[in-house]
């Protein structure tokens, strides 16, 4: 089993999100169905989903499709915290073992950690 430390990627994403202005949230992305705000909300939801997957406590309450309308007023701080929690959760060797679930899919922990 090869564990990946997601800390650097989480920190880099946090840096990028900190630079996004509110005016940019309606800007386009390469995905025709997503504006930037939708994509950012999707990142936050995935951070939660994969943190839960690491702890083997997935929730079916998370809505996977991004929607900027669900961004909290302090979304930069909230998503930064979620990304930090994700990195910490995947540092636990137990996260990489057994089965878990993310995005409605059952998968081995090692696979979930790699697609995180």
Secondary structure, DSSP 8 states (H G I E B T S, - for coil): ------HHHHHHHHHHHHT--GGGGGSB-SSTT-BHHHHHHHHHHHHHHHHHHHTT---TT---S--GGG--TTHHHHHHHHHHHHHHHTTSGGGGSSEEEETTEEEEHHHHHHH-
